[in-house]
Amino acid sequence: APKACENFLKLCRAKYYNNCLVHLVQRGRLFQTGDPTGTGSGGTSVWGLLHGDSRRFFADELRTDLRHDKVGTVSMANAGPNTNASQFLITTGQGMGHLDGRHTVFGEVAEGLDTLAAIDAAYCDKEGRPYQNIRIKHTIVLDDPFPDPAGLPVPDHSPPPTEAQLRHDRERLADDESLDAAAGKTAEEVEEELAAQAARSRAEVLEMLGDLPDADIAPPENVLFVCKLNPVTQDDDLEVIFSRFGDIRKCEVIRDHRTGESLNYAFVEFADKESCERAYIKMDGVLIDDRRIKVDFSQSV
């Protein structure tokens, strides 16, 4: 598989893999990495790196004598035939024959099988993403038989992580972060904490963009979100119905800005929190204009 080998070695020389996440772990089977975006849908071949998106992928090099039959087999990850770019997978289990004829085998792990075992044992979410980030820190090429293509960037030092890569560390446990904070907690508790970290990260981005006045701003406690409305329901109708629970400052059915048609949800703002809570308790699931509405506290800021 000369093209796959050349691609891998040149991307290593270009430090393209530095800071890439292990974004997928299938325990006892394989793990996948090589995507700088960390999403599993990014990455480019060395030819795409040099010549643009038209050269992002290269063709499969499938051989019947190269099989996924042992731990440590290295092959190209892809999204279908002839869609090889930068992502690759390493097997952590034996007898992965279903990958044969679909993924180009181009190498095997010579040392460090204990590292593969540690990655395979990583604690992951339901999508197979490790809760604690696992990254490629450095790539060192010991031997490269292929001449460098013209224009190949070969940095003399490791590049710093990108903003997207730093954001991954804010949303998950960083690769150098202690796991003690998760000790003794259930999977649900860990997921809740990571979701809170992710929400905080998004709020900080929105604050920087000017869409939020403050990353710590909380949703109002006196506003209800009302959805599953009948399209015929009007602002005044809702205000009359909800006003029996207290003074209303604003009641608005949200509409398409072009057509003016109802989007079937609304916001009801009360003068005080107590009135809002009473309305939530009494109105969730009530029929309005032959539609059973859903009522919740607004999460919008």
Contacts in CASP RR format, 6 or more apart in sequence:
PFRMAT RR
TARGET T0000
AUTHOR 0000-0000-0000
METHOD contacts of the structure
MODEL  1
APKACENFLKLCRAKYYNNCLVHLVQRGRLFQTGDPTGTGSGGTSVWGLL
HGDSRRFFADELRTDLRHDKVGTVSMANAGPNTNASQFLITTGQGMGHLD
GRHTVFGEVAEGLDTLAAIDAAYCDKEGRPYQNIRIKHTIVLDDPFPDPA
GLPVPDHSPPPTEAQLRHDRERLADDESLDAAAGKTAEEVEEELAAQAAR
SRAEVLEMLGDLPDADIAPPENVLFVCKLNPVTQDDDLEVIFSRFGDIRK
CEVIRDHRTGESLNYAFVEFADKESCERAYIKMDGVLIDDRRIKVDFSQS
V
1 61 0 8 1.000
1 63 0 8 1.000
1 66 0 8 1.000
1 104 0 8 1.000
1 105 0 8 1.000
1 106 0 8 1.000
2 61 0 8 1.000
2 146 0 8 1.000
3 58 0 8 1.000
3 59 0 8 1.000
3 61 0 8 1.000
4 58 0 8 1.000
4 61 0 8 1.000
4 76 0 8 1.000
4 84 0 8 1.000
4 104 0 8 1.000
4 106 0 8 1.000
5 106 0 8 1.000
5 107 0 8 1.000
5 146 0 8 1.000
6 46 0 8 1.000
6 146 0 8 1.000
7 45 0 8 1.000
7 46 0 8 1.000
7 47 0 8 1.000
7 58 0 8 1.000
7 84 0 8 1.000
7 86 0 8 1.000
8 88 0 8 1.000
8 106 0 8 1.000
9 141 0 8 1.000
9 144 0 8 1.000
9 146 0 8 1.000
10 46 0 8 1.000
10 144 0 8 1.000
10 146 0 8 1.000
10 148 0 8 1.000
10 149 0 8 1.000
10 152 0 8 1.000
11 17 0 8 1.000
11 45 0 8 1.000
11 46 0 8 1.000
11 49 0 8 1.000
11 86 0 8 1.000
12 139 0 8 1.000
12 140 0 8 1.000
12 141 0 8 1.000
13 139 0 8 1.000
13 141 0 8 1.000
13 144 0 8 1.000
13 148 0 8 1.000
13 152 0 8 1.000
13 154 0 8 1.000
14 46 0 8 1.000
14 49 0 8 1.000
14 152 0 8 1.000
14 153 0 8 1.000
14 154 0 8 1.000
14 155 0 8 1.000
15 139 0 8 1.000
15 155 0 8 1.000
15 158 0 8 1.000
15 159 0 8 1.000
16 36 0 8 1.000
16 46 0 8 1.000
16 49 0 8 1.000
16 86 0 8 1.000
17 33 0 8 1.000
17 34 0 8 1.000
17 36 0 8 1.000
17 86 0 8 1.000
17 136 0 8 1.000
17 139 0 8 1.000
18 136 0 8 1.000
18 137 0 8 1.000
18 138 0 8 1.000
18 139 0 8 1.000
18 158 0 8 1.000
18 159 0 8 1.000
19 36 0 8 1.000
19 135 0 8 1.000
19 136 0 8 1.000
19 137 0 8 1.000
19 159 0 8 1.000
19 161 0 8 1.000
19 162 0 8 1.000
19 165 0 8 1.000
20 33 0 8 1.000
20 34 0 8 1.000
20 35 0 8 1.000
20 36 0 8 1.000
20 38 0 8 1.000
20 135 0 8 1.000
20 136 0 8 1.000
21 33 0 8 1.000
21 35 0 8 1.000
21 38 0 8 1.000
21 133 0 8 1.000
21 134 0 8 1.000
21 135 0 8 1.000
21 165 0 8 1.000
21 168 0 8 1.000
22 31 0 8 1.000
22 32 0 8 1.000
22 33 0 8 1.000
22 119 0 8 1.000
22 122 0 8 1.000
22 130 0 8 1.000
22 134 0 8 1.000
22 135 0 8 1.000
22 136 0 8 1.000
23 32 0 8 1.000
23 33 0 8 1.000
23 35 0 8 1.000
23 38 0 8 1.000
23 39 0 8 1.000
23 40 0 8 1.000
23 129 0 8 1.000
24 31 0 8 1.000
24 32 0 8 1.000
24 40 0 8 1.000
24 127 0 8 1.000
24 128 0 8 1.000
24 129 0 8 1.000
25 31 0 8 1.000
25 32 0 8 1.000
25 119 0 8 1.000
25 120 0 8 1.000
25 122 0 8 1.000
25 124 0 8 1.000
25 128 0 8 1.000
25 129 0 8 1.000
25 130 0 8 1.000
26 128 0 8 1.000
27 92 0 8 1.000
27 120 0 8 1.000
27 121 0 8 1.000
27 124 0 8 1.000
28 92 0 8 1.000
28 93 0 8 1.000
28 120 0 8 1.000
29 91 0 8 1.000
29 92 0 8 1.000
29 93 0 8 1.000
29 96 0 8 1.000
30 89 0 8 1.000
30 90 0 8 1.000
30 91 0 8 1.000
30 92 0 8 1.000
30 93 0 8 1.000
30 96 0 8 1.000
30 99 0 8 1.000
31 89 0 8 1.000
31 90 0 8 1.000
31 92 0 8 1.000
31 116 0 8 1.000
31 119 0 8 1.000
31 120 0 8 1.000
32 40 0 8 1.000
32 77 0 8 1.000
32 87 0 8 1.000
32 88 0 8 1.000
32 89 0 8 1.000
33 87 0 8 1.000
33 88 0 8 1.000
33 89 0 8 1.000
33 90 0 8 1.000
33 136 0 8 1.000
34 43 0 8 1.000
34 77 0 8 1.000
34 86 0 8 1.000
34 87 0 8 1.000
34 88 0 8 1.000
34 136 0 8 1.000
35 41 0 8 1.000
35 42 0 8 1.000
35 43 0 8 1.000
35 86 0 8 1.000
35 87 0 8 1.000
36 42 0 8 1.000
36 43 0 8 1.000
36 86 0 8 1.000
36 162 0 8 1.000
36 164 0 8 1.000
36 165 0 8 1.000
37 43 0 8 1.000
37 164 0 8 1.000
38 164 0 8 1.000
38 165 0 8 1.000
38 168 0 8 1.000
40 87 0 8 1.000
41 79 0 8 1.000
42 85 0 8 1.000
42 86 0 8 1.000
42 87 0 8 1.000
43 56 0 8 1.000
43 85 0 8 1.000
43 86 0 8 1.000
43 87 0 8 1.000
44 52 0 8 1.000
44 53 0 8 1.000
44 56 0 8 1.000
44 85 0 8 1.000
44 86 0 8 1.000
45 55 0 8 1.000
45 56 0 8 1.000
45 57 0 8 1.000
45 58 0 8 1.000
45 84 0 8 1.000
45 85 0 8 1.000
45 86 0 8 1.000
46 149 0 8 1.000
46 152 0 8 1.000
47 55 0 8 1.000
47 56 0 8 1.000
47 58 0 8 1.000
47 149 0 8 1.000
48 54 0 8 1.000
48 55 0 8 1.000
48 56 0 8 1.000
50 149 0 8 1.000
50 150 0 8 1.000
50 151 0 8 1.000
50 152 0 8 1.000
56 85 0 8 1.000
57 82 0 8 1.000
57 83 0 8 1.000
57 84 0 8 1.000
57 85 0 8 1.000
58 82 0 8 1.000
58 84 0 8 1.000
58 85 0 8 1.000
59 82 0 8 1.000
59 84 0 8 1.000
60 76 0 8 1.000
60 78 0 8 1.000
60 81 0 8 1.000
60 82 0 8 1.000
60 84 0 8 1.000
60 104 0 8 1.000
61 104 0 8 1.000
61 106 0 8 1.000
62 101 0 8 1.000
62 102 0 8 1.000
62 104 0 8 1.000
63 105 0 8 1.000
64 100 0 8 1.000
64 101 0 8 1.000
66 105 0 8 1.000
67 73 0 8 1.000
67 97 0 8 1.000
67 100 0 8 1.000
67 105 0 8 1.000
68 75 0 8 1.000
68 91 0 8 1.000
68 95 0 8 1.000
68 96 0 8 1.000
68 97 0 8 1.000
68 99 0 8 1.000
68 100 0 8 1.000
68 103 0 8 1.000
68 105 0 8 1.000
69 94 0 8 1.000
69 95 0 8 1.000
69 96 0 8 1.000
69 97 0 8 1.000
70 91 0 8 1.000
70 93 0 8 1.000
70 94 0 8 1.000
70 95 0 8 1.000
70 108 0 8 1.000
71 91 0 8 1.000
71 92 0 8 1.000
71 93 0 8 1.000
71 94 0 8 1.000
71 109 0 8 1.000
71 113 0 8 1.000
71 116 0 8 1.000
72 90 0 8 1.000
72 91 0 8 1.000
72 92 0 8 1.000
72 108 0 8 1.000
72 109 0 8 1.000
72 113 0 8 1.000
72 116 0 8 1.000
73 90 0 8 1.000
73 91 0 8 1.000
73 96 0 8 1.000
73 105 0 8 1.000
73 107 0 8 1.000
73 108 0 8 1.000
73 109 0 8 1.000
74 88 0 8 1.000
74 89 0 8 1.000
74 90 0 8 1.000
74 105 0 8 1.000
74 106 0 8 1.000
74 107 0 8 1.000
74 108 0 8 1.000
74 109 0 8 1.000
75 88 0 8 1.000
75 89 0 8 1.000
75 91 0 8 1.000
75 99 0 8 1.000
75 103 0 8 1.000
75 104 0 8 1.000
75 105 0 8 1.000
75 106 0 8 1.000
75 107 0 8 1.000
76 84 0 8 1.000
76 87 0 8 1.000
76 88 0 8 1.000
76 89 0 8 1.000
76 103 0 8 1.000
76 104 0 8 1.000
76 106 0 8 1.000
77 87 0 8 1.000
77 88 0 8 1.000
77 89 0 8 1.000
77 103 0 8 1.000
78 84 0 8 1.000
78 85 0 8 1.000
78 87 0 8 1.000
78 102 0 8 1.000
78 103 0 8 1.000
80 102 0 8 1.000
84 104 0 8 1.000
89 99 0 8 1.000
89 103 0 8 1.000
90 109 0 8 1.000
90 116 0 8 1.000
91 99 0 8 1.000
92 116 0 8 1.000
92 117 0 8 1.000
92 119 0 8 1.000
92 120 0 8 1.000
93 120 0 8 1.000
109 116 0 8 1.000
119 134 0 8 1.000
122 130 0 8 1.000
122 131 0 8 1.000
122 132 0 8 1.000
122 134 0 8 1.000
123 130 0 8 1.000
123 131 0 8 1.000
123 132 0 8 1.000
123 190 0 8 1.000
124 130 0 8 1.000
124 131 0 8 1.000
125 131 0 8 1.000
125 191 0 8 1.000
129 172 0 8 1.000
130 172 0 8 1.000
131 172 0 8 1.000
131 173 0 8 1.000
131 182 0 8 1.000
131 190 0 8 1.000
131 194 0 8 1.000
132 172 0 8 1.000
132 173 0 8 1.000
132 174 0 8 1.000
132 175 0 8 1.000
132 177 0 8 1.000
132 179 0 8 1.000
133 168 0 8 1.000
133 169 0 8 1.000
133 172 0 8 1.000
133 173 0 8 1.000
133 174 0 8 1.000
133 175 0 8 1.000
134 175 0 8 1.000
135 175 0 8 1.000
138 158 0 8 1.000
148 154 0 8 1.000
161 169 0 8 1.000
167 201 0 8 1.000
167 205 0 8 1.000
169 175 0 8 1.000
169 177 0 8 1.000
170 197 0 8 1.000
170 198 0 8 1.000
170 200 0 8 1.000
170 201 0 8 1.000
170 204 0 8 1.000
171 194 0 8 1.000
171 197 0 8 1.000
171 198 0 8 1.000
171 201 0 8 1.000
172 194 0 8 1.000
172 197 0 8 1.000
173 179 0 8 1.000
173 181 0 8 1.000
173 182 0 8 1.000
173 194 0 8 1.000
182 190 0 8 1.000
182 193 0 8 1.000
185 193 0 8 1.000
200 215 0 8 1.000
203 212 0 8 1.000
203 215 0 8 1.000
203 216 0 8 1.000
203 217 0 8 1.000
204 215 0 8 1.000
206 212 0 8 1.000
206 215 0 8 1.000
207 213 0 8 1.000
207 214 0 8 1.000
207 215 0 8 1.000
212 301 0 8 1.000
217 301 0 8 1.000
218 301 0 8 1.000
219 297 0 8 1.000
219 298 0 8 1.000
219 299 0 8 1.000
219 300 0 8 1.000
219 301 0 8 1.000
220 269 0 8 1.000
220 298 0 8 1.000
220 301 0 8 1.000
221 273 0 8 1.000
221 276 0 8 1.000
221 297 0 8 1.000
222 269 0 8 1.000
222 270 0 8 1.000
222 271 0 8 1.000
222 272 0 8 1.000
222 273 0 8 1.000
222 275 0 8 1.000
222 276 0 8 1.000
223 267 0 8 1.000
223 268 0 8 1.000
223 269 0 8 1.000
223 270 0 8 1.000
223 276 0 8 1.000
223 297 0 8 1.000
223 298 0 8 1.000
223 300 0 8 1.000
224 242 0 8 1.000
224 267 0 8 1.000
224 268 0 8 1.000
224 270 0 8 1.000
224 276 0 8 1.000
224 279 0 8 1.000
224 280 0 8 1.000
224 283 0 8 1.000
224 295 0 8 1.000
224 296 0 8 1.000
224 297 0 8 1.000
224 298 0 8 1.000
225 265 0 8 1.000
225 266 0 8 1.000
225 267 0 8 1.000
225 295 0 8 1.000
225 296 0 8 1.000
225 297 0 8 1.000
225 298 0 8 1.000
225 299 0 8 1.000
225 300 0 8 1.000
226 238 0 8 1.000
226 265 0 8 1.000
226 266 0 8 1.000
226 267 0 8 1.000
226 268 0 8 1.000
226 283 0 8 1.000
226 293 0 8 1.000
226 294 0 8 1.000
226 295 0 8 1.000
227 264 0 8 1.000
227 265 0 8 1.000
227 266 0 8 1.000
227 293 0 8 1.000
227 294 0 8 1.000
227 296 0 8 1.000
228 264 0 8 1.000
228 265 0 8 1.000
228 291 0 8 1.000
228 292 0 8 1.000
228 293 0 8 1.000
228 294 0 8 1.000
229 238 0 8 1.000
229 253 0 8 1.000
229 262 0 8 1.000
229 264 0 8 1.000
229 265 0 8 1.000
229 266 0 8 1.000
229 288 0 8 1.000
229 289 0 8 1.000
229 291 0 8 1.000
229 293 0 8 1.000
230 264 0 8 1.000
230 288 0 8 1.000
230 289 0 8 1.000
230 290 0 8 1.000
230 291 0 8 1.000
231 261 0 8 1.000
231 262 0 8 1.000
231 264 0 8 1.000
232 262 0 8 1.000
232 289 0 8 1.000
233 253 0 8 1.000
233 262 0 8 1.000
233 266 0 8 1.000
233 288 0 8 1.000
233 289 0 8 1.000
233 291 0 8 1.000
234 253 0 8 1.000
235 251 0 8 1.000
235 252 0 8 1.000
235 253 0 8 1.000
235 266 0 8 1.000
237 288 0 8 1.000
237 289 0 8 1.000
238 251 0 8 1.000
238 253 0 8 1.000
238 266 0 8 1.000
238 268 0 8 1.000
238 288 0 8 1.000
239 248 0 8 1.000
239 251 0 8 1.000
239 268 0 8 1.000
241 283 0 8 1.000
241 288 0 8 1.000
242 248 0 8 1.000
242 251 0 8 1.000
242 268 0 8 1.000
242 270 0 8 1.000
242 279 0 8 1.000
242 283 0 8 1.000
245 270 0 8 1.000
245 275 0 8 1.000
245 276 0 8 1.000
245 278 0 8 1.000
245 279 0 8 1.000
245 282 0 8 1.000
245 283 0 8 1.000
246 270 0 8 1.000
246 271 0 8 1.000
246 272 0 8 1.000
246 275 0 8 1.000
246 278 0 8 1.000
246 279 0 8 1.000
247 270 0 8 1.000
247 271 0 8 1.000
247 272 0 8 1.000
247 275 0 8 1.000
248 268 0 8 1.000
248 269 0 8 1.000
248 270 0 8 1.000
248 271 0 8 1.000
249 269 0 8 1.000
249 270 0 8 1.000
249 271 0 8 1.000
250 267 0 8 1.000
250 268 0 8 1.000
250 269 0 8 1.000
251 266 0 8 1.000
251 267 0 8 1.000
251 268 0 8 1.000
251 269 0 8 1.000
252 266 0 8 1.000
252 267 0 8 1.000
253 262 0 8 1.000
253 263 0 8 1.000
253 265 0 8 1.000
253 266 0 8 1.000
254 262 0 8 1.000
254 263 0 8 1.000
254 265 0 8 1.000
254 266 0 8 1.000
254 267 0 8 1.000
255 261 0 8 1.000
255 262 0 8 1.000
255 263 0 8 1.000
256 263 0 8 1.000
267 298 0 8 1.000
267 300 0 8 1.000
268 279 0 8 1.000
270 276 0 8 1.000
270 279 0 8 1.000
276 297 0 8 1.000
279 295 0 8 1.000
280 295 0 8 1.000
280 296 0 8 1.000
280 297 0 8 1.000
283 293 0 8 1.000
283 295 0 8 1.000
284 293 0 8 1.000
284 294 0 8 1.000
284 295 0 8 1.000
284 296 0 8 1.000
285 292 0 8 1.000
285 293 0 8 1.000
285 294 0 8 1.000
285 295 0 8 1.000
286 292 0 8 1.000
286 293 0 8 1.000
286 295 0 8 1.000
287 293 0 8 1.000
END
